[in-house]
Amino acid sequence: MIKSELIGVEVAYALPERQTLLRLKVPVGTTAEQAVQRSGLLTRHPDLDLSASKLGIFAKVVPPQRELREGDRVEIYRPLIADPKA
């Protein structure tokens, strides 16, 4: 039996009153979206609509299908509710 290689990543989500940072091991080839799903974050935050949120790695927006590397931190960005330029 071949043992698949695992990498360590983090998944982060912040609300004004609470921040969540989860560390997990995932197989090589896991995407940003898959890491969020594996993290259990969607169960902890049932109101989180992943389809309406952007994902990023270390403050840079990435597509959900971006394959992760060792040490990546997947960040879930909430939609803006106010125009920061106003």
N, C-alpha and C positions, 0 to 999 in steps of 0.2 A: 504494500500500500504506500502510495506516495503522499508525503506530508506537504500540504501547501504552505508556502511562505506567508507569514503574517507581517504586517507593518503597523506601527503605532500612529494613530491620528487623533485629533480632537474635533469635537463638534460644539459650536458655541451659538447661543441664542440669548438675546438680551431684551428685556422689557424694562420700562422705566423703573419699576419697583423690584425687579428680580432678574438675576443673570444665571444662566445655566452653562456650565462647561463640562463636557463629558469626554473622558478618555476611553478609547477602545482599540482593540486589535482587529484588523480586517485583512482579508486575503489580498495579495497583490492583484491589481486590476480592478479593484473596487472604485466606483465612481463617487463623486461628491454627493449626488442624490442618494445612492445606495447607502453611504455612510450615515446620512441623516436618518434614513429609514431603519437601519440596524441599531442606531444609538438608543432608540426608545423615546426620543425627544417628542415625537408626534403624540405619544401616549401621555406624556407629562404636560403637554400644551395642546389639548384637543382643538382649541380655537385657531391654531396655526394652520394656514392654508399654504402649503408648500408650492402649489401651482401659481400663487400670486406673489411669491417671494423670490428674490434673487439670492443666489449663492455666491460666496466669495472664498478666497483663500488668502489669508493675511492682507485683507483690505483691498483685494483686487477681484472684481467680478469675474466669475468663470461660468462656463456652461455646465448644466447639471451632469452632463456625461463626461466631464473632465476626470481622468483617472488620477487617483491620489498617489502621493509619494510619502515615504517615511517622514513623520514629523509635521505633516500638513495640518492646519487648523481650518476646518470648514466653518464658515460663518453664514448664518441665515440673516438676511437683511429684510426688515419689515418695510412695507410700502410707506412712503411719506404721506402724512395726513395734512401737512401744511407746506406751503411753498417757502423754502429757506431764503429765497431772493426777495420775498415780499417785505 
